[in-house]
Amino acid sequence: MLADWLEQSLNETASTPRGGEIPGGRFRVPGPGLLELTPVSAAPEAPAVVLSVGIHGNETAPIELLGASLARLEAGLMTLGSPVLVILGNLEAIRAGTRFVATNLNRLFHRDLADTGMEADRARALMHAVDAFFERHATRRRLHYDLHTAIRGSQYPRFAVEPYADATTTPEQWQWLAGAAIQAVLHQHTHSWTFSHYSKHYHAAQAFTLELGRALPFGDNGLAPLAPMGRMLDALLAGRSPATAEASRIAFFRVEHELMRHAEDFRLCFDDDTPNFTEFAPGTCLAEDAQAGSFTVGETALRVVFPNANVELGARAALLVSATQAPPTS
């Protein structure tokens, strides 16, 4: 059943079992696109784990990757050892093969959300599910990996975004990410109201947005480079500590500036297919906005991440980042 849960969640006419037994525990389906796994006997140090995919509907590789881990669990190739909440995010956007339907779901995860519409309702449902899950496992460490793929290519195809929050990231997490072949980490500089930020800000969870290559349709994803990430997912399901590697393998960056779209007449002054982490020299004009004016790189070179000129008015059109030292690992 677990192997089919993702597909059945997208098939509105499918009859999905609400619960049952799996190797090492039980599953239940508390709502659309939600799957909770509860072990009979959780490993003492196992965290309460949230694994989310499909927050953007056209980012399919993480859905396939997580589906493969669930299939291995169901087949008995491992035994459940952690409490896990699996989330399939924007169901309607996944069905349509689009990033979102009306608005970007991954900007709506804050508790005073007043927006209306399908995506806002979905954000409230997912926040409630995370709150309830962490409350049920209040004595355990909390972990949330929100798996994505990027709109464009990248000089570092697999990278993590560390949300901004008072909770600090443990040194162990950098070693886990290095062991899962994450190549770069971007430290956020302000609250961003993404799904991973929600868990870190409100629940003090160890939480990251993980970008795992480029957004492609179902069936077109080459998953071989994601094999170390698949092994990490397997370890988390089994209640084992994932493989580790030296954090020095990872390139670390911090946000220096956000380019915002204020006017309809807005453009980024570089090619649409410019890869993430492309560096621009001092004096380079990066954006022009009829309301805010132009933005030019100052005395220090900057790299661009998540450029997208077609965002909604008032939304972020790009992050500008610079290299920084690796955080302590002990």
C-alpha positions, 0 to 999 in steps of 0.5 A, a space after each residue: 500500500 505504501 508504494 501506491 500511496 503517493 499515486 493514490 493521493 493524486 487519484 481523487 477516485 482511488 480508495 485509499 486504506 486509512 490504516 494498516 500494518 507495515 514492517 515494524 509498525 503501523 501506518 494511517 492516512 489522516 487526510 489527503 496527501 498525509 501519511 503517518 508512520 508509527 513504529 512499534 518500538 522506536 529507536 531511543 535516539 530516533 527523531 520525529 521526522 517530517 518528510 515533505 515533497 510536492 510543495 511545488 507541483 512540478 518538482 517530481 524527483 523528490 516524489 519519486 525518490 521518497 516513493 522508492 524509500 516507502 516501497 523498500 519499507 513496505 517490501 520489508 527491506 528495512 523496518 520502521 524505527 522512527 515516527 514519520 509524517 510524510 506530506 505530499 504538498 500541493 495536490 492540485 498543482 501536482 495533478 496539473 504539473 504546474 508549480 502552483 495553481 493560484 499562488 506559491 504555497 511555499 510562502 504561506 506558512 505562518 500562523 497569522 495567515 489571512 489569505 484565502 483560496 486553495 493554497 492558503 487552505 492547504 497551508 493551514 492544513 499542513 501547518 495543523 498536521 505538523 503541529 499535531 505530529 510534533 505534539 504527539 512526539 513531544 519528547 523526541 528531537 524534531 526534524 523536517 526535510 522539505 524536498 524540492 527541485 529548482 526551476 533552473 540548473 545550478 553550479 551546485 545541483 544539490 544544495 540546502 537552504 537553512 531557514 532563519 530562526 532562533 533555533 541553531 543547526 546542530 553540527 551533526 546536520 552538516 555531516 548528515 547533509 555532506 553524507 547525502 551528497 549535498 554540495 552547498 548550503 545557503 544560510 537565510 538572513 530573514 524570516 521567509 515563511 517557507 515550510 521548512 522555516 515553519 518547523 524551525 521557527 515554531 517548533 525549533 526543529 532541525 529543518 532544511 529546504 533541500 534542492 535536489 537537481 532541476 524540476 522535470 516531469 515524472 519519468 524524466 528524472 535521473 535519480 542516480 545522483 540522488 542515491 545518497 539522499 535516498 539512503 538518508 531517507 531509508 536511514 531516517 525511516 529505519 531510525 538509524 543515523 544516516 551516513 556522514 561525511 566531513 562538512 568541509 565538502 560543502 560550500 557555504 553561502 549567506 544571503 546579502 540582498 533580496 531582489 524584489 519585484 515591485 512593478 509590472 515593468 521589472 526585468 532581470 538583466 541576465 539570461 533566463 537560463 542563468 544557473 543558480 550560484 552564477 557569480 557577477 562582478 562588481 558594477 554589473 546591473 542585475 535588475 531594473 524595476 520601474 518603481 524601485 529602480 536598478 540594482 547594481 553589484 557593489 564592491 564585492 562580487 555576488 552570486 545569484 540564487 533562485 532568479 525568477 522575474 515572473 514572480 507576483 508583485 511584492 515577491 522575491 525575484 532572486 537572492 544574491 549571496 556570497 561565500 562564507 565560512 563553514 560553521 563549527 562541526 563540534 
